[in-house]
Structures are given as C-alpha cells and as structure tokens.
Amino acid sequence: MMNKFKLSVLTIFLLSISLPRIQAQTNVRAYEKWEATQFVAVSGHQPEDYVLADNNWEIIYNLRTPHTLNELLKMGVKCSDSQLLLLEVGGLIDRTKGKWKCTIPILDEEQTTSLRNISKEIAKSMYSNTKSDFVSLVHTIKEMGFENNALSLVFSYLLDGRMWTKLVLFDEINNHAGWSGCYWVLYEPRKDLKFGTNGFGDMNFILTYLNSEVSPSSKTMDESVEEISKFGKINNPQLISKLIPYGLTNSNGDIQFPIIKKQQDRFHHIIKKLVDSISSELKSNCSNIATQYNISDEKTAMVILYHEVMWYLMDNLIQDNVLHIPAVFKDEKKNKQRLNEVVFFVEGGLMQ
C-alpha cells in the first residue's frame, strides 16, 4: 500500500535555484531557464528532487544521447556510479547495452517551437469544432448564478481537471520509486498567459490562480473543506473571519462560490460532451507526436501534447470573449475580495 499521494495537477515548476555545488564542465543551459513540468502523484521524492541535486541536470541533459560513465567523464561531465544509480532509481535514466540514456523528454529550442506550432493548429481545429459547446457551457454557468466563475470552471474543472481523468491517470503512465506519472522539459516557458490549479483536501476545494499566494493559507483552505463537507457552509467563526476578506463566505458562513454536486444536469452533460470531443481529436494525433519527438511512451506524448493544446484553447476562448479574465487576476490587491470568482468546491473531488 503506497503512502497517501500528494497530487500536483499539472503544476509548472519554474524554479529559481542556486548553482549546483559541482561546477559543470560542459556548456549546459541552466535548468531554471527551461520549463520543467511534473504531472505526477508523489509518495516519496518527486522527479525534481533528483534533478536539482549536485550536477544531475548536466548529467541528464548529456544523456539525451546514450553514453557510458567513462564517455561522460571524457566529455568533462563530473559524475559517479552512485549518481547514475540514483538517477536510475529516480526513473530519469536507464541503461541498455552498457550505456546510460535519459528517459524523460527534453525538447530543444527548435523542437519546443515545433511542438507549440503543432499544438496551436490542433487547438484551432478543436476550437472550431467545440466553440458552440463552450458557449453553451458558459451560458449554463451564468444560469447557475456564477457568471464570473466561468473562466475558473472552464479551465480548472474541465480542461485542467476532468480532461485528465479521461486521458490518463498518474499510475497509468510510469511508476518509479517515490512517484508515478510523467515529467518533461521544454526549452523555455510559454510567454502568454498561463493559469494554474491548486487543490485542497482530497482535491475538493479548487483554486485557479496566476499567483497562488493570493489566497488564504493551505491550512485554512483544508479546514474549509472539512466544514463544507460536513455542513455545506462554514460554521467556525474564526474560519469565517479568515475567509471573509477574500469574499469566500458572508458573515453567516454561507458559501459564495460554486459547489459542484454529483448529479446529471446540463452542466455535466456539456462537460462530458466537450471531454469526449477534445480527447478524441487529441488521441488521433498522439502517435505522430511520440514518433516526431522521440517520446518512447505514447501516453506521455499525449500528456505533453494536451498540456500545450490546453493553453491555446484558453487563448481562443479569451480572444473571442467567450471567457473573461477575472478581476482578481487583473489587480490582485484591489480585487482580493473577489477571490470567490476563481474557486469552487467539488463533491467527491476533482479527480474522481
């Protein structure tokens, strides 16, 4: 039985880190300049725990081409048997016919540009086929009384939530010591707007964010999950006082954001229709992506492709005014009390 997973739903890790303790002898572009993404469930160490130690990034980068330990040393890459074995245990390299090779996709500048161009075209096709359904979904959300929550629900509930349960689950990709899922590195971060999704409790209480620090503490959010699950509102006066400044409750503890229940209604009907349509078109492109970018596992290729397509779908929805940027994203200090427009609660959890 594995320890309780800490889920990271497509959270982007763009880290400001100190230079490795072992100085690199090869000309390897610094890790923090790349975009590293972890789509993982963690029961021990996450992939980046291995990558950020010593000069492991230099080793992994140079193992995009298979090499023996001696070949690495001759190239000026400082490494040892123990480092290579640790990276193997961490699921980041493996050895075939005496040579070590990186197992994670690392796309260079040209490959990253190519992937994003392809993703943009796929998203354009998807959008033309699904725009009317997105419009219907936003209209339904308005009828539910949560017009200002439309972007949060479309992104975090549909695109960054239910879509993943349809495409692939963490333990269906790769299992390693301490983590399951996939991890990949692109040449540079996306330059356009990019949201994130944080989950609290058992992924019940969901926050869509640009800056994840603009919210109550994780402890407060987790405590809120317990209250909402038990009572359908917040009863604890101290908790109410912590949530009111963000517009999450009123003075009576009544919830001021959507609670998504398990039921058959128009909202869920449209969500399912969009999930089926998007996943069908996506899967038809995965084998080509895996081959083109030398990604050994087709499921990993699907995760990487969808992660890029997702952003272009959001771009299209915002550019066409189907979705609008929430006030708290425009001015987080002035509109802090409107955080309720980018949160929602899901009975049973988002990844059910």
C-alpha positions in Angstrom: 0.0 0.0 0.0 1.5 3.3 -1.1 1.6 6.3 1.2 -1.1 9.0 0.6 -0.3 10.8 -2.7 0.3 14.4 -2.9 -1.2 15.4 -6.2 0.3 18.0 -8.5 -2.2 18.6 -11.2 -0.1 19.9 -14.0 1.7 22.4 -11.8 4.5 24.2 -13.6 7.8 24.3 -11.6 9.8 27.3 -12.8 12.4 27.4 -10.1 14.9 30.0 -9.1 17.7 27.8 -7.8 21.3 28.2 -6.7 24.1 26.9 -9.0 25.0 23.2 -8.5 27.7 22.5 -5.9 29.7 20.6 -8.6 30.6 23.1 -11.3 29.6 21.9 -14.8 32.5 21.4 -17.2 30.2 21.2 -20.2 28.2 24.0 -21.7 24.7 23.1 -20.5 22.0 25.7 -20.4 20.9 26.4 -16.8 17.9 24.4 -15.7 15.9 27.4 -14.4 15.8 28.8 -18.0 13.8 25.7 -19.2 10.2 24.9 -18.5 10.0 21.7 -16.4 6.6 20.1 -15.9 5.6 17.4 -13.4 2.4 15.5 -14.0 2.8 13.2 -11.0 1.4 11.6 -7.9 4.1 11.6 -5.2 4.6 9.0 -2.5 8.3 9.8 -1.8 10.6 12.0 -3.9 9.3 13.9 -6.9 11.5 13.9 -10.1 12.9 17.4 -9.5 14.3 16.2 -6.2 16.8 14.1 -8.1 17.4 16.6 -10.9 18.3 19.5 -8.6 20.9 17.6 -6.6 24.5 18.2 -7.4 25.1 18.4 -11.1 22.5 15.9 -12.0 20.8 18.2 -14.6 24.1 18.3 -16.5 24.3 14.5 -16.5 20.7 14.0 -17.6 21.0 16.6 -20.3 24.1 15.0 -21.8 22.4 11.6 -21.7 19.9 12.6 -24.3 22.5 10.7 -26.4 23.5 7.3 -24.8 26.9 7.3 -23.1 28.9 5.1 -20.7 30.2 6.6 -17.5 33.7 6.8 -19.0 32.4 8.7 -22.0 30.7 11.2 -19.8 33.9 11.8 -17.8 35.9 12.3 -21.0 33.3 14.9 -22.1 34.0 16.8 -18.9 30.8 15.7 -17.1 31.6 15.0 -13.5 29.7 12.0 -12.3 30.0 8.8 -10.4 28.4 5.3 -10.4 26.3 6.3 -7.4 24.9 9.3 -9.1 23.9 7.3 -12.1 22.3 4.6 -10.0 20.4 7.2 -8.0 19.1 8.7 -11.3 18.1 5.3 -12.4 16.2 4.6 -9.2 14.5 8.0 -9.7 13.3 7.0 -13.1 15.2 9.6 -15.0 17.8 7.4 -16.8 18.2 3.8 -17.7 21.0 1.6 -19.1 20.8 -0.5 -22.2 23.8 -2.4 -23.6 26.1 -0.8 -21.1 25.2 2.8 -22.0 23.1 5.2 -20.0 20.3 7.2 -21.6 17.9 9.9 -20.3 14.3 8.5 -20.1 12.5 11.9 -19.9 11.6 14.0 -22.9 13.9 17.1 -23.2 13.0 19.2 -26.2 15.5 21.8 -27.5 14.5 25.2 -28.9 13.6 24.0 -32.4 11.6 21.1 -31.1 9.8 23.2 -28.5 8.8 25.8 -31.2 7.7 23.0 -33.4 5.6 21.3 -30.7 3.9 24.5 -29.9 3.1 25.3 -33.5 1.6 21.9 -34.0 -0.4 22.3 -30.7 -1.7 25.6 -31.8 -3.0 24.1 -35.1 -4.6 21.2 -33.2 -6.2 23.6 -30.8 -7.5 25.7 -33.6 -9.2 22.7 -35.1 -10.6 21.6 -31.8 -11.9 25.1 -31.1 -13.8 25.3 -34.4 -15.5 22.0 -33.6 -16.3 22.8 -30.0 -16.9 26.6 -29.8 -20.7 26.3 -29.7 -20.4 23.8 -26.8 -18.1 26.2 -24.9 -20.5 29.0 -25.4 -23.4 26.8 -24.1 -21.3 25.8 -21.1 -20.6 29.4 -20.2 -24.3 30.3 -20.6 -25.2 27.4 -18.3 -22.7 28.6 -15.7 -24.4 32.0 -15.9 -27.8 30.4 -15.4 -26.3 28.7 -12.3 -25.6 32.2 -10.9 -21.9 32.1 -11.3 -21.2 34.1 -14.5 -17.9 35.5 -13.0 -16.7 32.0 -12.2 -16.8 30.9 -15.9 -13.1 31.0 -16.6 -12.2 29.2 -13.4 -14.7 26.4 -14.1 -13.8 26.0 -17.7 -10.1 25.9 -17.0 -9.7 24.1 -13.7 -12.8 21.9 -13.7 -12.9 21.0 -17.4 -9.5 21.5 -19.1 -7.2 21.0 -16.2 -9.4 18.6 -14.3 -12.0 16.3 -15.9 -9.9 16.1 -19.1 -7.0 14.4 -17.3 -9.2 11.7 -15.8 -10.4 10.9 -19.4 -7.0 11.0 -21.0 -4.8 9.2 -18.5 -4.3 8.7 -14.7 -1.0 9.1 -12.9 -0.3 5.4 -12.3 -1.2 4.5 -15.9 2.0 6.2 -17.3 5.1 5.3 -15.4 5.8 4.1 -11.8 9.1 4.9 -10.2 10.5 5.0 -6.7 8.5 7.7 -5.0 6.4 8.9 -7.9 4.2 7.9 -10.8 3.2 9.9 -13.9 5.4 11.8 -16.3 7.9 14.6 -16.2 9.3 16.6 -19.2 11.3 19.6 -20.0 10.8 22.2 -22.8 13.3 24.8 -23.9 11.6 27.8 -22.4 8.4 28.8 -20.6 5.3 29.8 -22.5 5.2 33.6 -22.9 1.5 34.1 -22.9 -1.0 34.0 -20.0 -0.9 30.7 -18.1 -3.1 29.7 -15.2 -2.6 27.1 -12.5 -4.8 24.9 -10.5 -4.4 24.1 -6.8 -6.5 21.6 -4.9 -7.1 21.3 -1.2 -8.5 18.5 0.9 -8.9 15.5 -1.4 -8.9 17.8 -4.4 -12.4 19.1 -3.3 -11.6 22.8 -2.9 -10.1 24.1 -6.1 -8.3 27.4 -6.7 -7.5 28.8 -10.2 -4.5 31.1 -9.9 -2.0 33.3 -11.6 -0.3 34.0 -8.2 -1.0 31.1 -5.8 0.0 33.3 -2.8 -3.2 35.4 -3.3 -5.4 33.1 -1.2 -5.9 32.0 2.4 -3.3 29.6 3.8 -3.3 25.9 2.8 -4.3 25.1 6.4 -7.3 27.5 6.2 -8.4 26.0 2.9 -8.1 22.4 4.2 -10.1 23.3 7.3 -12.7 24.9 5.0 -13.0 21.6 3.1 -13.9 19.8 6.3 -16.5 22.4 7.3 -18.1 22.5 3.8 -18.2 18.6 3.6 -19.9 18.4 7.0 -22.3 21.3 7.0 -22.5 22.7 3.4 -21.2 26.0 4.9 -18.7 27.4 7.3 -19.7 27.3 11.0 -16.4 28.1 12.7 -16.4 31.8 13.5 -12.6 32.0 13.3 -12.6 30.4 9.9 -15.3 32.7 8.7 -13.2 35.7 9.7 -10.3 34.4 7.7 -12.4 33.7 4.6 -14.5 36.9 4.5 -11.6 39.2 3.3 -11.4 37.0 0.1 -15.2 37.0 -0.5 -15.4 33.3 0.1 -18.2 33.5 2.7 -20.5 36.1 4.2 -20.8 36.8 7.9 -23.2 33.8 8.3 -20.7 31.4 6.8 -22.7 31.0 3.6 -20.6 29.8 0.7 -20.1 32.5 -2.0 -18.7 30.2 -4.8 -20.0 27.2 -6.8 -20.4 23.8 -5.2 -20.4 21.2 -8.0 -22.5 18.2 -7.0 -22.6 14.7 -8.3 -25.7 14.8 -10.5 -27.0 14.6 -14.0 -27.6 18.1 -15.2 -26.9 20.3 -18.2 -23.6 21.5 -16.8 -22.3 17.9 -16.5 -23.8 16.9 -19.9 -21.9 19.7 -21.7 -18.7 18.9 -19.8 -18.9 15.3 -20.9 -19.6 16.2 -24.5 -16.5 18.5 -24.5 -14.3 16.0 -22.8 -15.2 13.3 -25.4 -14.8 15.6 -28.3 -11.4 17.1 -27.2 -9.9 13.7 -26.1 -11.0 12.0 -29.4 -9.2 14.5 -31.6 -6.2 14.6 -29.2 -5.7 10.9 -29.2 -5.7 10.8 -33.0 -2.5 12.9 -33.0 -0.6 11.2 -30.2 1.3 8.6 -32.2 2.7 11.2 -34.6 3.9 13.3 -31.7 5.6 10.4 -30.0 7.4 9.5 -33.2 8.3 13.0 -34.2 9.9 13.9 -30.8 11.3 10.5 -29.9 9.0 10.1 -26.9 9.0 6.4 -26.0 5.6 6.2 -24.3 2.5 7.3 -26.2 0.7 8.2 -23.1 3.4 10.6 -22.1 3.2 12.1 -25.6 -0.5 12.6 -25.1 0.0 14.4 -21.7 2.7 16.7 -23.2 0.6 17.4 -26.3 -2.6 18.2 -24.3 -0.7 20.4 -21.9 0.2 22.7 -24.8 -3.1 22.4 -26.6 -4.9 23.4 -23.4 -3.3 26.8 -23.3 -4.2 27.5 -26.9 -7.8 26.6 -26.3 -7.8 29.1 -23.4 -6.2 31.7 -25.7 -9.0 31.2 -28.3 -11.8 31.4 -25.7 -10.4 34.6 -24.2 -9.7 36.2 -27.6 -13.2 35.5 -28.7 -14.7 36.9 -25.4 -16.3 33.6 -24.6 -14.3 33.8 -21.3 -13.1 36.9 -19.5 -10.2 37.5 -17.2 -11.3 37.5 -13.6 -11.0 40.8 -11.7 -8.6 39.3 -9.1 -6.2 38.4 -11.9 -6.2 42.0 -13.2 -5.4 43.6 -9.8 -4.9 41.1 -7.0 -4.6 43.7 -4.3 -7.5 45.8 -5.3 -9.8 42.8 -6.0 -8.6 40.4 -3.3 -12.2 40.2 -2.0 -13.3 38.7 -5.4 -11.2 35.6 -5.0 -14.5 33.7 -4.8 -14.7 34.1 -8.6 -11.7 31.7 -9.1 -12.6 29.0 -6.6 -15.1 26.2 -6.5 -15.9 23.1 -4.4 -16.4 19.6 -5.9 -18.3 16.9 -4.1 -16.1 13.8 -4.2 -13.1 15.6 -5.5 -12.0 16.9 -8.9 -10.1 13.8 -10.0 -12.9 11.3 -9.1 
